[in-house]
Amino acid sequence: MKAAICTRYGPPEVLKIVQRDAPVPEDDEVLIKVFAASVTNSDIFIRSSDIPLRFRIPMRLMIGITRPRNDILGEVLSGEIVQVGSKIRRFHVGDQIFGLTGFSLGAYADFKCMKETDSKKGCIALKPGNINYEEATSAAYGGLLAFQFLEKGHIQPKEKVLIYGASGTSGTIAVQYAKHLGAEVTGVCSAEKVDLVRSLGADKTLDYTHKDSISKLEAYDFALDAVGKARTSDLKEACRTRMSDARKFVSIDDGALILSSDRLNRIRELVEAGKVRPITDTCFPFEQIVDAHRYVERGHKKGNVAITVNRVSEQLPA
Ligand SMILES: NC(=O)c1ccc[n+]([C@@H]2O[C@H](COP(=O)([O-])OP(=O)(O)OC[C@H]3O[C@@H](n4cnc5c(N)ncnc54)[C@H](OP(=O)(O)O)[C@@H]3O)[C@@H](O)[C@H]2O)c1
């Protein structure tokens, strides 16, 4: 099978496409033919290992001391189950799935083995039937982040909710989920992305690059920072300090992402009901994975960047 591997930390060009033996599923695993993967900030983080000095040793102990422990990167996938182990109960050959690979990574390849039960090595669920594989990677990654961290707000109808970073993979879904919960939503994004964020249902928008926006901040019942702690602005800091209850300003980096197939199932229901629409910026073919990493690294994508690993019509040797 083809796989994009990373055998040393560095710029996007360290990624190389090679041929590898396809994995063979254990009794408690399914074999997934991968149709699409996502290029996430976590993939960039692992590939570049551009970690502040004080965190470098603990992080490297986790991801690999001199190079990534698993050289096939990729933490988000969607695809079709092509083989099931004898102990598999939830899935069947032919099921279309979406999910995250957790610490096991490995989505940048034709095939990936995964367990059907949730663990730090991933979670999978049936993919929404009304979106394609590339969109499903956006739903899985952005959905799990947005749902988990918005749920910390226990949002009630008519509450005022601010989504900071409303134009990213998780932010675009957070805006829609908060609207679904009945909130009045203010989305924070740059001027270029206002139309997108409005189209997702945001009642108001604020441009984080404009100083004037600070004076337009209101009292919010809950604020979600959907871009994470590495990216900030005067507006974000002003919003945080003005919250009457500091616990109501939550960053998407406040705690580890929970890999939950229950949450994936809820995401599927809302996508199929038309309540949540995953946003795709660009789909790169697998051969252009280096370009995809360069693009995501610039930090300005709208929603998700996907990699088409296999086209649906393509037949692969099993
Ligand atoms: N808790 C966990 O375990 C966990 C796991 C995975 C990821 N994460 C966190 O989740 C974050 C979100 O990832 P994501 O993929 O959803 O976001 P993303 O797609 O990378 O967000 C990109 C968007 O953010 C906007 N942006 C860039 N700089 C900004 C700033 N200073 N203020 C406001 N908006 C800004 C960009 O548009 P403009 O440049 O046009 O504004 C772009 O549309 C990651 O970066 C990571 O910190 C956490």
The ligand as a Gaussian input file, in Angstrom:
#p B3LYP/6-31G(d) Opt

LIG

0 1
 N       -7.545000      19.557000      23.367000
 C       -6.980000      18.763000      22.482000
 O       -6.622000      17.614000      22.754000
 C       -6.785000      19.260000      21.075000
 C       -6.627000      18.345000      20.027000
 C       -6.483000      18.825000      18.742000
 C       -6.445000      20.205000      18.524000
 N       -6.587000      21.059000      19.572000
 C       -6.551000      22.526000      19.393000
 O       -7.574000      22.877000      18.507000
 C       -7.088000      23.965000      17.752000
 C       -8.060000      24.272000      16.665000
 O       -7.783000      23.596000      15.507000
 P       -8.697000      23.843000      14.234000
 O       -8.107000      22.957000      13.182000
 O      -10.123000      23.709000      14.563000
 O       -8.432000      25.386000      13.932000
 P       -7.896000      25.930000      12.584000
 O       -8.742000      25.333000      11.517000
 O       -6.430000      25.763000      12.499000
 O       -8.195000      27.471000      12.693000
 C       -7.837000      28.211000      11.563000
 C       -8.665000      29.462000      11.533000
 O       -8.296000      30.292000      12.619000
 C       -8.243000      31.642000      12.173000
 N       -7.226000      32.318000      12.956000
 C       -5.877000      32.277000      12.809000
 N       -5.282000      33.006000      13.773000
 C       -6.266000      33.502000      14.538000
 C       -6.287000      34.327000      15.696000
 N       -5.164000      34.802000      16.255000
 N       -7.483000      34.645000      16.225000
 C       -8.627000      34.189000      15.672000
 N       -8.694000      33.404000      14.590000
 C       -7.513000      33.069000      14.030000
 C       -7.848000      31.552000      10.696000
 O       -8.443000      32.557000       9.896000
 P       -7.794000      34.005000       9.736000
 O       -6.313000      33.812000       9.760000
 O       -8.323000      34.551000       8.458000
 O       -8.316000      34.716000      10.916000
 C       -8.432000      30.199000      10.251000
 O       -9.678000      30.341000       9.597000
 C       -5.673000      23.523000      17.435000
 O       -4.871000      24.569000      16.996000
 C       -5.236000      23.012000      18.801000
 O       -4.764000      24.108000      19.576000
 C       -6.762000      20.621000      20.839000

